[in-house]
């Protein structure tokens, strides 16, 4: 089967930049719950993720209210 694994990360978290560049960026506050704190948990394996997307708090909360 043709399966793609997508990650969605809140703006301000570290995972999007780690996935795209391999570097850990500075963080800033966000309200959406993410995968971990501001450090890479041992259970994250980027080799199985095909694409990562950023989403801001406003878009996240608006989508849940649809």
Biopython code that builds the backbone (N, CA, C, O; Angstrom):
import numpy as np
from Bio.PDB.StructureBuilder import StructureBuilder

atoms = [
    (1, "UNK", "N", (0.834, -1.209, 0.000)),
    (1, "UNK", "CA", (0.000, 0.000, 0.000)),
    (1, "UNK", "C", (0.868, 1.259, 0.000)),
    (1, "UNK", "O", (2.022, 1.250, 0.430)),
    (2, "UNK", "N", (0.285, 2.311, -0.485)),
    (2, "UNK", "CA", (0.969, 3.599, -0.527)),
    (2, "UNK", "C", (0.522, 4.420, 0.672)),
    (2, "UNK", "O", (-0.511, 5.088, 0.634)),
    (3, "UNK", "N", (1.304, 4.362, 1.720)),
    (3, "UNK", "CA", (0.982, 5.060, 2.965)),
    (3, "UNK", "C", (2.020, 6.151, 3.184)),
    (3, "UNK", "O", (3.219, 5.921, 3.022)),
    (4, "UNK", "N", (1.554, 7.336, 3.552)),
    (4, "UNK", "CA", (2.459, 8.422, 3.917)),
    (4, "UNK", "C", (2.214, 8.773, 5.371)),
    (4, "UNK", "O", (1.073, 8.870, 5.821)),
    (5, "UNK", "N", (3.296, 8.959, 6.089)),
    (5, "UNK", "CA", (3.215, 9.356, 7.488)),
    (5, "UNK", "C", (3.481, 10.855, 7.552)),
    (5, "UNK", "O", (4.534, 11.329, 7.126)),
    (6, "UNK", "N", (2.516, 11.595, 8.088)),
    (6, "UNK", "CA", (2.613, 13.048, 8.186)),
    (6, "UNK", "C", (2.711, 13.454, 9.645)),
    (6, "UNK", "O", (2.027, 12.896, 10.503)),
    (7, "UNK", "N", (3.557, 14.418, 9.917)),
    (7, "UNK", "CA", (3.659, 14.989, 11.254)),
    (7, "UNK", "C", (3.102, 16.397, 11.237)),
    (7, "UNK", "O", (3.266, 17.126, 10.259)),
    (8, "UNK", "N", (2.453, 16.773, 12.304)),
    (8, "UNK", "CA", (1.930, 18.132, 12.450)),
    (8, "UNK", "C", (2.488, 18.674, 13.753)),
    (8, "UNK", "O", (2.343, 18.058, 14.809)),
    (9, "UNK", "N", (3.125, 19.830, 13.669)),
    (9, "UNK", "CA", (3.806, 20.390, 14.832)),
    (9, "UNK", "C", (3.366, 21.824, 15.051)),
    (9, "UNK", "O", (3.237, 22.578, 14.087)),
    (10, "UNK", "N", (3.130, 22.223, 16.300)),
    (10, "UNK", "CA", (2.740, 23.604, 16.552)),
    (10, "UNK", "C", (3.899, 24.566, 16.318)),
    (10, "UNK", "O", (5.052, 24.248, 16.610)),
    (11, "UNK", "N", (3.583, 25.733, 15.792)),
    (11, "UNK", "CA", (4.578, 26.798, 15.644)),
    (11, "UNK", "C", (5.125, 27.101, 17.035)),
    (11, "UNK", "O", (4.356, 27.318, 17.971)),
    (12, "UNK", "N", (6.440, 27.118, 17.173)),
    (12, "UNK", "CA", (7.077, 27.349, 18.459)),
    (12, "UNK", "C", (7.704, 26.094, 19.031)),
    (12, "UNK", "O", (8.518, 26.167, 19.952)),
    (13, "UNK", "N", (7.331, 24.937, 18.489)),
    (13, "UNK", "CA", (7.891, 23.663, 18.922)),
    (13, "UNK", "C", (9.184, 23.390, 18.146)),
    (13, "UNK", "O", (9.539, 24.140, 17.237)),
    (14, "UNK", "N", (9.876, 22.321, 18.508)),
    (14, "UNK", "CA", (11.179, 22.047, 17.894)),
    (14, "UNK", "C", (11.141, 21.062, 16.740)),
    (14, "UNK", "O", (12.082, 21.018, 15.947)),
    (15, "UNK", "N", (10.088, 20.273, 16.622)),
    (15, "UNK", "CA", (10.133, 19.112, 15.730)),
    (15, "UNK", "C", (10.154, 19.452, 14.247)),
    (15, "UNK", "O", (10.841, 18.779, 13.479)),
    (16, "UNK", "N", (9.428, 20.468, 13.827)),
    (16, "UNK", "CA", (9.419, 20.838, 12.413)),
    (16, "UNK", "C", (10.835, 21.189, 11.951)),
    (16, "UNK", "O", (11.313, 20.670, 10.942)),
    (17, "UNK", "N", (11.496, 22.070, 12.693)),
    (17, "UNK", "CA", (12.851, 22.471, 12.302)),
    (17, "UNK", "C", (13.843, 21.317, 12.408)),
    (17, "UNK", "O", (14.717, 21.174, 11.553)),
    (18, "UNK", "N", (13.719, 20.504, 13.432)),
    (18, "UNK", "CA", (14.593, 19.329, 13.534)),
    (18, "UNK", "C", (14.403, 18.405, 12.336)),
    (18, "UNK", "O", (15.379, 17.887, 11.793)),
    (19, "UNK", "N", (13.169, 18.198, 11.925)),
    (19, "UNK", "CA", (12.871, 17.338, 10.780)),
    (19, "UNK", "C", (13.432, 17.935, 9.492)),
    (19, "UNK", "O", (14.046, 17.229, 8.692)),
    (20, "UNK", "N", (13.219, 19.242, 9.292)),
    (20, "UNK", "CA", (13.622, 19.894, 8.037)),
    (20, "UNK", "C", (15.120, 20.165, 7.956)),
    (20, "UNK", "O", (15.715, 19.987, 6.893)),
    (21, "UNK", "N", (15.746, 20.593, 9.059)),
    (21, "UNK", "CA", (17.140, 21.050, 9.003)),
    (21, "UNK", "C", (18.104, 20.217, 9.834)),
    (21, "UNK", "O", (19.317, 20.275, 9.629)),
    (22, "UNK", "N", (17.566, 19.438, 10.777)),
    (22, "UNK", "CA", (18.429, 18.686, 11.674)),
    (22, "UNK", "C", (18.964, 19.510, 12.827)),
    (22, "UNK", "O", (19.713, 19.001, 13.660)),
    (23, "UNK", "N", (18.589, 20.776, 12.884)),
    (23, "UNK", "CA", (19.052, 21.659, 13.958)),
    (23, "UNK", "C", (17.907, 21.995, 14.900)),
    (23, "UNK", "O", (16.761, 22.146, 14.476)),
    (24, "UNK", "N", (18.231, 22.110, 16.180)),
    (24, "UNK", "CA", (17.214, 22.460, 17.169)),
    (24, "UNK", "C", (17.085, 23.979, 17.247)),
    (24, "UNK", "O", (18.057, 24.668, 17.556)),
    (25, "UNK", "N", (15.896, 24.506, 16.971)),
    (25, "UNK", "CA", (15.692, 25.955, 16.985)),
    (25, "UNK", "C", (15.383, 26.455, 18.397)),
    (25, "UNK", "O", (15.197, 25.672, 19.329)),
    (26, "UNK", "N", (15.335, 27.765, 18.522)),
    (26, "UNK", "CA", (14.813, 28.351, 19.753)),
    (26, "UNK", "C", (13.315, 28.082, 19.788)),
    (26, "UNK", "O", (12.667, 27.989, 18.746)),
    (27, "UNK", "N", (12.783, 27.959, 20.967)),
    (27, "UNK", "CA", (11.352, 27.715, 21.106)),
    (27, "UNK", "C", (10.662, 28.959, 21.639)),
    (27, "UNK", "O", (11.300, 29.852, 22.195)),
    (28, "UNK", "N", (9.363, 29.002, 21.462)),
    (28, "UNK", "CA", (8.558, 30.040, 22.091)),
    (28, "UNK", "C", (7.202, 29.443, 22.418)),
    (28, "UNK", "O", (6.834, 28.402, 21.874)),
    (29, "UNK", "N", (6.454, 30.092, 23.305)),
    (29, "UNK", "CA", (5.222, 29.489, 23.823)),
    (29, "UNK", "C", (4.172, 29.203, 22.750)),
    (29, "UNK", "O", (4.028, 29.943, 21.776)),
    (30, "UNK", "N", (3.457, 28.121, 22.960)),
    (30, "UNK", "CA", (2.318, 27.756, 22.120)),
    (30, "UNK", "C", (1.324, 27.020, 23.001)),
    (30, "UNK", "O", (1.688, 26.492, 24.052)),
    (31, "UNK", "N", (0.073, 26.986, 22.572)),
    (31, "UNK", "CA", (-0.984, 26.392, 23.394)),
    (31, "UNK", "C", (-1.369, 24.976, 22.959)),
    (31, "UNK", "O", (-1.914, 24.205, 23.749)),
    (32, "UNK", "N", (-1.085, 24.643, 21.710)),
    (32, "UNK", "CA", (-1.426, 23.314, 21.193)),
    (32, "UNK", "C", (-0.475, 22.286, 21.794)),
    (32, "UNK", "O", (0.731, 22.514, 21.884)),
    (33, "UNK", "N", (-1.031, 21.161, 22.199)),
    (33, "UNK", "CA", (-0.204, 20.089, 22.761)),
    (33, "UNK", "C", (0.638, 19.466, 21.657)),
    (33, "UNK", "O", (0.128, 19.160, 20.579)),
    (34, "UNK", "N", (1.925, 19.278, 21.923)),
    (34, "UNK", "CA", (2.823, 18.696, 20.941)),
    (34, "UNK", "C", (3.251, 17.291, 21.333)),
    (34, "UNK", "O", (2.688, 16.691, 22.249)),
    (35, "UNK", "N", (4.256, 16.769, 20.629)),
    (35, "UNK", "CA", (4.755, 15.415, 20.872)),
    (35, "UNK", "C", (5.500, 15.326, 22.200)),
    (35, "UNK", "O", (5.351, 14.350, 22.935)),
    (36, "UNK", "N", (6.291, 16.333, 22.503)),
    (36, "UNK", "CA", (7.094, 16.313, 23.727)),
    (36, "UNK", "C", (7.261, 17.716, 24.263)),
    (36, "UNK", "O", (6.547, 18.639, 23.871)),
    (37, "UNK", "N", (8.193, 17.860, 25.145)),
    (37, "UNK", "CA", (8.499, 19.179, 25.686)),
    (37, "UNK", "C", (9.340, 19.914, 24.644)),
    (37, "UNK", "O", (9.037, 19.862, 23.452)),
    (38, "UNK", "N", (10.377, 20.587, 25.081)),
    (38, "UNK", "CA", (11.248, 21.294, 24.148)),
    (38, "UNK", "C", (12.547, 20.539, 23.923)),
    (38, "UNK", "O", (13.601, 21.131, 23.689)),
    (39, "UNK", "N", (12.448, 19.228, 23.998)),
    (39, "UNK", "CA", (13.585, 18.381, 23.684)),
    (39, "UNK", "C", (13.077, 17.145, 22.951)),
    (39, "UNK", "O", (11.899, 16.796, 23.038)),
    (40, "UNK", "N", (13.955, 16.509, 22.251)),
    (40, "UNK", "CA", (13.591, 15.359, 21.426)),
    (40, "UNK", "C", (13.390, 14.114, 22.282)),
    (40, "UNK", "O", (14.345, 13.637, 22.894)),
    (41, "UNK", "N", (12.159, 13.571, 22.342)),
    (41, "UNK", "CA", (11.960, 12.323, 23.084)),
    (41, "UNK", "C", (12.579, 11.143, 22.331)),
    (41, "UNK", "O", (12.718, 11.191, 21.109)),
    (42, "UNK", "N", (12.940, 10.112, 23.038)),
    (42, "UNK", "CA", (13.595, 8.959, 22.422)),
    (42, "UNK", "C", (12.677, 8.170, 21.502)),
    (42, "UNK", "O", (13.158, 7.403, 20.668)),
    (43, "UNK", "N", (11.369, 8.340, 21.635)),
    (43, "UNK", "CA", (10.445, 7.547, 20.818)),
    (43, "UNK", "C", (10.132, 8.176, 19.465)),
    (43, "UNK", "O", (9.340, 7.612, 18.711)),
    (44, "UNK", "N", (10.719, 9.320, 19.128)),
    (44, "UNK", "CA", (10.483, 9.949, 17.827)),
    (44, "UNK", "C", (11.518, 9.428, 16.834)),
    (44, "UNK", "O", (12.721, 9.500, 17.082)),
    (45, "UNK", "N", (11.038, 8.903, 15.711)),
    (45, "UNK", "CA", (11.908, 8.361, 14.666)),
    (45, "UNK", "C", (11.575, 9.065, 13.357)),
    (45, "UNK", "O", (10.628, 8.686, 12.667)),
    (46, "UNK", "N", (12.356, 10.091, 13.013)),
    (46, "UNK", "CA", (12.090, 10.871, 11.804)),
    (46, "UNK", "C", (12.218, 10.043, 10.528)),
    (46, "UNK", "O", (11.684, 10.437, 9.491)),
    (47, "UNK", "N", (12.905, 8.918, 10.577)),
    (47, "UNK", "CA", (13.088, 8.121, 9.356)),
    (47, "UNK", "C", (11.774, 7.522, 8.852)),
    (47, "UNK", "O", (11.699, 7.118, 7.691)),
    (48, "UNK", "N", (10.751, 7.455, 9.683)),
    (48, "UNK", "CA", (9.465, 6.904, 9.253)),
    (48, "UNK", "C", (8.444, 7.993, 8.925)),
    (48, "UNK", "O", (7.311, 7.684, 8.554)),
    (49, "UNK", "N", (8.834, 9.266, 9.058)),
    (49, "UNK", "CA", (7.931, 10.384, 8.761)),
    (49, "UNK", "C", (8.256, 10.910, 7.369)),
    (49, "UNK", "O", (9.409, 11.224, 7.073)),
    (50, "UNK", "N", (7.239, 11.006, 6.511)),
    (50, "UNK", "CA", (7.443, 11.464, 5.136)),
    (50, "UNK", "C", (7.436, 12.980, 5.005)),
    (50, "UNK", "O", (8.184, 13.535, 4.200)),
    (51, "UNK", "N", (6.610, 13.647, 5.777)),
    (51, "UNK", "CA", (6.499, 15.107, 5.685)),
    (51, "UNK", "C", (6.040, 15.656, 7.021)),
    (51, "UNK", "O", (5.335, 14.988, 7.778)),
    (52, "UNK", "N", (6.454, 16.892, 7.298)),
    (52, "UNK", "CA", (6.088, 17.554, 8.546)),
    (52, "UNK", "C", (5.480, 18.907, 8.197)),
    (52, "UNK", "O", (5.975, 19.623, 7.326)),
    (53, "UNK", "N", (4.404, 19.241, 8.890)),
    (53, "UNK", "CA", (3.703, 20.506, 8.664)),
    (53, "UNK", "C", (3.650, 21.314, 9.951)),
    (53, "UNK", "O", (3.563, 20.762, 11.048)),
    (54, "UNK", "N", (3.705, 22.628, 9.796)),
    (54, "UNK", "CA", (3.529, 23.546, 10.924)),
    (54, "UNK", "C", (2.089, 24.009, 10.978)),
    (54, "UNK", "O", (1.464, 24.224, 9.939)),
    (55, "UNK", "N", (1.559, 24.163, 12.177)),
    (55, "UNK", "CA", (0.209, 24.688, 12.341)),
    (55, "UNK", "C", (0.230, 25.644, 13.533)),
    (55, "UNK", "O", (0.827, 25.347, 14.568)),
    (56, "UNK", "N", (-0.425, 26.790, 13.375)),
    (56, "UNK", "CA", (-0.442, 27.736, 14.490)),
    (56, "UNK", "C", (-1.631, 27.472, 15.408)),
    (56, "UNK", "O", (-2.564, 26.754, 15.048)),
    (57, "UNK", "N", (-1.582, 28.058, 16.587)),
    (57, "UNK", "CA", (-2.627, 27.828, 17.586)),
    (57, "UNK", "C", (-4.009, 28.195, 17.064)),
    (57, "UNK", "O", (-4.961, 27.436, 17.243)),
    (58, "UNK", "N", (-4.125, 29.345, 16.422)),
    (58, "UNK", "CA", (-5.438, 29.811, 15.959)),
    (58, "UNK", "C", (-6.060, 28.814, 14.976)),
    (58, "UNK", "O", (-7.225, 28.443, 15.120)),
    (59, "UNK", "N", (-5.290, 28.386, 13.987)),
    (59, "UNK", "CA", (-5.808, 27.424, 13.005)),
    (59, "UNK", "C", (-6.176, 26.102, 13.678)),
    (59, "UNK", "O", (-7.188, 25.490, 13.338)),
    (60, "UNK", "N", (-5.364, 25.670, 14.620)),
    (60, "UNK", "CA", (-5.651, 24.415, 15.326)),
    (60, "UNK", "C", (-6.966, 24.481, 16.073)),
    (60, "UNK", "O", (-7.807, 23.591, 15.941)),
    (61, "UNK", "N", (-7.147, 25.526, 16.853)),
    (61, "UNK", "CA", (-8.361, 25.636, 17.656)),
    (61, "UNK", "C", (-9.589, 25.898, 16.793)),
    (61, "UNK", "O", (-10.676, 25.408, 17.101)),
    (62, "UNK", "N", (-9.431, 26.659, 15.722)),
    (62, "UNK", "CA", (-10.564, 26.882, 14.813)),
    (62, "UNK", "C", (-10.998, 25.582, 14.138)),
    (62, "UNK", "O", (-12.192, 25.348, 13.951)),
    (63, "UNK", "N", (-10.044, 24.745, 13.775)),
    (63, "UNK", "CA", (-10.370, 23.472, 13.131)),
    (63, "UNK", "C", (-11.141, 22.553, 14.073)),
    (63, "UNK", "O", (-12.034, 21.829, 13.633)),
    (64, "UNK", "N", (-10.812, 22.572, 15.351)),
    (64, "UNK", "CA", (-11.530, 21.703, 16.294)),
    (64, "UNK", "C", (-12.973, 22.141, 16.494)),
    (64, "UNK", "O", (-13.796, 21.363, 16.977)),
    (65, "UNK", "N", (-13.282, 23.362, 16.130)),
    (65, "UNK", "CA", (-14.640, 23.883, 16.322)),
    (65, "UNK", "C", (-15.516, 23.728, 15.084)),
    (65, "UNK", "O", (-16.654, 24.196, 15.081)),
    (66, "UNK", "N", (-15.025, 23.097, 14.058)),
    (66, "UNK", "CA", (-15.821, 22.908, 12.833)),
    (66, "UNK", "C", (-16.904, 21.895, 13.033)),
    (66, "UNK", "O", (-17.666, 21.615, 12.107)),
]
sb = StructureBuilder()
sb.init_structure("model")
sb.init_model(0)
sb.init_chain("A")
sb.init_seg("    ")
for serial, (resi, resn, name, xyz) in enumerate(atoms, 1):
    if name == "N":
        sb.init_residue(resn, " ", resi, " ")
    sb.init_atom(name, np.array(xyz, "f"), 0.0, 1.0, " ", f" {name:<3s}", serial, name[0])
structure = sb.get_structure()
